[in-house]
Amino acid sequence: MAKRKRHRCAVCNELINFEDLKFCERCDVPLHDWCAESPCYYLGYCSDGYYCPQCSKEIEEEIKDSDEYEYFDNDRCPNCGTFYVREENLVWCPNCGYEPF
């Protein structure tokens, strides 16, 4: 039987059990699934995959700096609580697709 390599989590520095092992989608560092982050969660944009805190922060900055979405600071979707985004003349929820207007 082949031996599995043990990894240490890049966030908490603890050894990771094989069933809890995830890798950052961007920089490939090992993580516990509970130590990983989802970029832009506080903005209401949820990304699939696991990211280390550094890559998550970089992705959030890239999205905030892009011209693709304009985020509303106060308006949230009544269905899921996610912040609305505006694309040209359309306002919608990026999480569930609800359109308030």
Secondary structure, DSSP 8 states (H G I E B T S, - for coil): ------EE-TTT--EE-GGGEEE-TTT--EEETTT-B-TTGGGT---SS-B-HHHHHHHHHHHHHSSS-EEEEEEE-TTT--EEEEETTEEE-TTT-----
